[in-house]
Amino acid sequence: MFDKLDAIEARYDELNRLLATASPEQMAEYGRELASLEEVVGLYRQYKAINKELRDTEAMLHGEQDEELRELAKDEIQALHERVGELEQALKTALIPKDPNDDKNVIVEIRAGAGGDEASIFAADLYRMYTRYAEARRWGVEMVSASENGVHGFKEVIFEVRGRGAYSRLKFEGGVHRVQRIPVTESGGRIHTSTATVAVMPEAEEVDVNVREEDLRVDVYRSTGHGGQSVNTTDSAVRITHLPTGLVVTCQDEKSQLKNKNKAMMVLRSRLLEMERAKHDAEVGALRRSMVHTGDRSEKIRTYNFPQDRVTDHRINVSVHNLPAFMEGTIDGLIDQLTIADQAQQLGGD
């Protein structure tokens, strides 16, 4: 690890020297690389400084005769050892390769699963939970498309979350979410179990995915559903079919056909990027089957047990309470634990 850290520090110093004579284009390139190394180099320099202080204090202890000063030195040595251990762990974490998608916006798709109307209501509850979470982090949320039913629920809802770090925080939410509760329509007080599937995809830019016009079939039609009367007066809804894969994306939330097409293309690119990533991971045998980052959407990842006021994440076997607050978007605590578990898994190897 320390050979790697020495090399990173040497590159950091080299970049600072290169900046003095860099062209404007090079300055931007060097600046980005410098920024990516700053955290590791800062931690490493702290680590070396504390280590030197530790060695100096230990040397002083060996030559010190005054008992009171010796006790003070021993206390300081213990505190320095603890700090060295903390910095070593921080360095290991900082050296974990960063997910290149972590800072991207995300496309979130929620679909009602088993459980009929109750599953649709649960899908709407999850949508509310994620939008509240995004609002608390000052991220933007924009509806892409929604298919409602008559019980204030969603058969399917797709939305975009825009903000720095959105994917890094929401990427662990993909999978099957299960709810256990007494539906408001249940007169006998029986607990029902329903599910909803959540897919979280980094928003793909045009440079990420090459979509050829000849591979697309674009259909326009009269909007229906929750858009209101003004939406239904023109052929503004758009359905895009990607012929090579058979993927179909529809969007009718906007009055403008062009806006609907742009939104549909955004979702299509993200789905194609996700397909490519999954295919690549499977081919190299590196599909992350870890407890916190599986892409298997058939896997139950979390249970929301209302009678017991408990949310359990099955990937890390952790439960949290105060379910009403959790459903209002207070989910950072569990996401933090999933992130820590993911880092530990990466540090330990597959």
C-alpha positions in Angstrom: 0.0 0.0 0.0 2.8 2.4 0.9 4.6 2.0 -2.4 1.4 3.0 -4.1 0.9 6.0 -1.8 4.5 7.1 -2.5 3.8 6.9 -6.2 0.6 8.9 -5.9 2.3 11.6 -3.8 5.1 11.8 -6.4 2.6 12.2 -9.2 0.8 14.9 -7.2 4.0 16.9 -6.8 4.8 16.4 -10.5 1.4 17.8 -11.5 1.9 20.9 -9.4 5.2 21.5 -11.2 3.6 20.9 -14.6 0.9 23.4 -13.9 3.4 26.2 -13.9 4.1 25.8 -17.7 0.8 24.2 -18.8 -1.4 25.3 -21.7 -5.0 26.2 -20.9 -6.1 22.7 -22.1 -3.4 21.0 -20.1 -4.3 23.1 -17.0 -7.9 21.7 -17.1 -6.6 18.2 -17.5 -4.0 18.5 -14.7 -6.4 20.3 -12.5 -8.9 17.4 -12.7 -6.2 14.8 -11.9 -4.9 16.9 -9.0 -8.3 17.2 -7.5 -8.7 13.4 -7.7 -5.5 12.9 -5.8 -5.9 15.6 -3.1 -7.8 13.5 -0.6 -5.3 10.6 -0.6 -2.2 12.8 -0.6 -3.7 14.9 2.3 -4.3 11.8 4.4 -0.9 10.3 3.6 0.9 13.4 4.6 -1.1 13.5 7.9 -0.2 9.9 8.4 3.5 10.5 7.9 3.5 13.5 10.2 1.7 11.6 13.0 4.0 8.7 12.5 7.1 11.0 12.9 5.6 12.5 16.0 5.0 9.0 17.4 8.6 8.0 16.8 9.9 11.2 18.3 7.7 10.7 21.4 8.8 7.1 21.8 12.5 8.1 21.6 11.9 10.8 24.2 10.2 8.2 26.5 13.3 6.0 26.4 15.6 8.8 27.5 13.3 10.4 30.0 13.9 9.8 33.7 11.1 12.0 35.2 8.2 9.7 36.1 5.5 12.3 35.6 6.8 13.2 32.1 7.1 9.5 31.3 3.4 9.0 32.1 2.5 12.0 29.9 4.5 10.6 27.1 2.9 7.1 27.4 -0.6 8.8 27.2 0.5 10.7 24.2 1.9 7.6 22.5 -1.3 5.7 23.0 -3.3 8.6 21.5 -0.9 8.8 18.5 -1.1 5.0 17.9 -4.9 5.3 17.8 -4.6 8.2 15.3 -2.2 6.2 13.1 -4.7 3.3 13.0 -7.5 5.7 12.1 -5.5 7.2 9.3 -4.4 3.8 8.0 -8.1 2.8 7.7 -9.0 6.1 6.0 -6.1 5.6 3.5 -7.3 2.1 2.6 -10.8 3.4 2.0 -9.5 6.3 0.0 -7.6 3.9 -2.2 -10.7 2.0 -3.2 -11.3 2.7 -6.9 -14.1 5.3 -7.3 -17.2 4.3 -9.1 -17.1 6.6 -12.2 -20.9 7.0 -12.0 -21.0 8.1 -8.4 -21.5 11.8 -9.2 -24.1 11.3 -11.9 -27.8 12.0 -11.8 -30.0 8.9 -11.7 -33.1 7.5 -13.3 -35.2 5.7 -10.8 -37.9 3.2 -11.9 -40.4 1.8 -9.4 -42.9 -0.9 -10.4 -45.6 -2.5 -8.3 -45.0 -6.2 -7.9 -47.1 -8.9 -6.1 -50.0 -7.7 -4.0 -52.5 -6.0 -6.3 -53.7 -2.5 -5.2 -51.6 -2.7 -2.0 -48.4 -3.1 -4.1 -49.4 0.0 -6.2 -49.9 2.0 -3.0 -46.5 0.8 -1.7 -44.8 1.8 -5.0 -46.3 5.3 -4.5 -45.0 5.3 -0.9 -41.5 4.5 -2.1 -41.7 7.3 -4.7 -42.7 9.7 -1.9 -39.8 8.4 0.3 -37.2 9.0 -2.4 -38.5 12.4 -3.4 -38.5 13.5 0.3 -35.0 12.2 0.6 -33.9 14.1 -2.5 -35.5 17.3 -1.3 -33.7 17.0 2.0 -30.4 16.8 0.1 -31.4 19.7 -2.1 -31.5 17.6 -5.2 -33.9 18.2 -8.1 -36.6 15.6 -8.9 -38.5 15.5 -12.2 -41.2 13.0 -13.2 -40.5 11.2 -16.4 -43.6 9.0 -16.7 -46.2 7.4 -14.4 -48.9 4.8 -14.8 -51.4 5.3 -12.0 -54.3 3.2 -10.8 -57.5 4.1 -9.0 -56.2 3.7 -5.5 -53.7 6.6 -5.4 -50.9 4.3 -6.3 -48.5 3.6 -9.2 -48.3 0.6 -11.4 -45.1 2.2 -12.6 -43.3 5.5 -12.0 -40.1 6.7 -13.5 -38.3 9.9 -12.3 -35.0 11.6 -12.5 -33.0 12.8 -9.5 -30.5 15.5 -10.3 -27.7 16.3 -7.8 -24.0 15.7 -7.0 -23.6 12.3 -5.6 -27.1 11.1 -6.4 -26.0 7.8 -7.8 -23.5 7.2 -5.0 -26.3 7.4 -2.4 -29.1 5.8 -4.3 -27.3 2.9 -6.1 -27.9 0.5 -3.2 -31.7 0.9 -3.5 -32.1 -1.3 -6.6 -33.9 -4.6 -5.9 -37.2 -6.0 -4.6 -38.7 -4.1 -1.6 -41.2 -6.0 0.5 -43.9 -4.4 2.8 -45.8 -6.1 5.5 -48.8 -4.2 6.9 -52.6 -4.0 7.2 -54.0 -2.3 4.1 -56.5 0.5 4.7 -59.0 -1.5 2.7 -58.6 -4.6 4.9 -61.6 -4.8 7.2 -60.4 -8.0 9.0 -57.2 -6.5 10.2 -55.0 -9.1 8.4 -51.4 -8.3 7.6 -50.7 -8.4 3.8 -47.4 -8.8 2.1 -46.7 -6.9 -1.1 -43.7 -6.0 -3.2 -42.3 -3.3 -5.4 -39.3 -3.4 -7.6 -36.8 -0.5 -7.7 -34.2 0.0 -10.5 -31.6 2.8 -10.1 -29.6 3.7 -13.2 -26.9 6.4 -13.7 -28.1 8.9 -16.2 -26.4 8.2 -19.5 -25.1 11.0 -21.6 -24.9 10.9 -25.4 -21.2 10.1 -25.2 -21.8 7.1 -23.0 -24.2 5.3 -25.4 -24.2 5.5 -29.2 -27.9 5.3 -30.3 -28.3 5.3 -34.0 -31.4 7.0 -35.5 -32.0 4.1 -37.8 -32.3 1.8 -34.8 -35.3 3.7 -33.4 -39.0 3.7 -34.1 -40.7 6.8 -32.8 -44.5 6.8 -32.5 -46.6 9.7 -31.3 -50.1 9.5 -30.0 -52.7 11.3 -27.9 -51.8 11.5 -24.2 -54.1 9.8 -21.7 -54.1 9.5 -17.9 -53.2 12.0 -15.2 -51.9 14.8 -17.4 -55.2 16.7 -17.5 -57.4 17.9 -20.4 -54.9 20.2 -21.8 -52.5 17.3 -22.4 -55.0 15.3 -24.3 -55.7 17.8 -27.1 -52.6 17.1 -29.3 -50.5 14.1 -30.3 -47.8 14.9 -27.7 -47.1 11.5 -26.2 -44.0 9.7 -27.5 -43.2 6.0 -27.6 -39.6 5.1 -28.6 -38.7 1.5 -29.5 -35.1 0.5 -29.8 -35.2 -2.1 -32.5 -32.0 -4.1 -31.8 -32.9 -4.7 -28.1 -36.7 -4.4 -28.2 -36.6 -1.8 -25.4 -39.7 0.4 -25.3 -39.9 3.8 -23.5 -43.0 6.0 -23.4 -43.4 9.5 -22.1 -46.5 11.6 -22.0 -46.1 13.9 -19.0 -45.2 17.0 -20.9 -47.5 19.0 -23.3 -44.6 19.3 -25.7 -43.9 16.4 -28.0 -40.2 17.4 -28.2 -39.9 17.5 -24.4 -41.5 14.0 -24.1 -39.1 12.7 -26.8 -36.1 14.1 -25.0 -37.2 12.5 -21.7 -37.8 9.2 -23.3 -34.4 9.3 -25.0 -32.8 10.0 -21.6 -34.4 6.9 -20.1 -33.6 4.8 -23.1 -29.9 5.7 -23.0 -29.7 5.0 -19.3 -31.4 1.5 -19.8 -29.0 0.7 -22.6 -26.0 1.8 -20.5 -27.2 -0.4 -17.7 -27.6 -3.4 -20.1 -24.0 -2.9 -21.4 -22.6 -2.7 -17.9 -24.4 -5.8 -16.8 -23.3 -7.7 -19.9 -19.7 -6.6 -19.3 -19.7 -7.5 -15.7 -21.1 -11.0 -16.5 -18.5 -11.6 -19.2 -15.5 -10.8 -17.0 -17.0 -12.7 -14.1 -17.0 -9.6 -11.9 -20.7 -9.1 -11.5 -20.9 -7.7 -8.0 -22.8 -10.3 -6.1 -21.9 -8.7 -2.8 -24.6 -8.1 -0.3 -24.8 -4.4 -0.9 -24.4 -4.0 -4.7 -26.2 -6.8 -6.5 -27.9 -6.0 -9.8 -30.2 -8.9 -9.4 -33.6 -7.3 -9.4 -35.4 -10.5 -8.4 -33.6 -10.5 -5.1 -35.5 -9.2 -2.0 -33.3 -6.6 -0.5 -35.4 -5.0 2.2 -38.6 -5.6 4.3 -40.7 -2.8 5.7 -42.6 -4.3 8.6 -45.2 -1.9 9.8 -46.7 -3.9 12.7 -43.2 -4.2 14.2 -42.1 -0.6 13.2 -39.0 -2.0 11.6 -37.1 -1.8 8.3 -34.7 -4.7 7.7 -32.0 -4.7 5.0 -31.3 -8.3 4.3 -28.0 -7.7 2.5 -26.3 -6.6 5.7 -28.8 -8.0 8.2 -29.4 -4.6 9.8 -32.7 -3.4 11.1 -33.7 0.2 12.0 -36.9 1.4 13.7 -39.1 4.5 13.4 -40.7 3.4 10.1 -42.8 6.5 9.7 -39.7 8.7 9.7 -38.0 6.3 7.3 -40.9 6.5 4.9 -40.6 10.3 5.0 -37.1 10.1 3.6 -34.9 9.7 6.7 -32.9 6.9 5.1 -29.3 8.2 5.3 -28.4 6.0 8.3 -29.1 2.8 6.5 -27.4 4.1 3.3 -24.3 4.9 5.4 -24.2 1.3 6.7 -24.6 -0.1 3.2 -21.8 2.1 2.0 -19.5 1.0 4.8 -20.3 -2.7 4.2 -19.6 -2.2 0.5 -16.2 -0.6 1.2 -15.4 -3.4 3.6 -16.3 -6.0 1.0 -14.1 -4.3 -1.6 -11.1 -4.0 0.9 -11.5 -7.7 1.8 -11.8 -8.8 -1.9 -14.4 -11.0 -3.5 
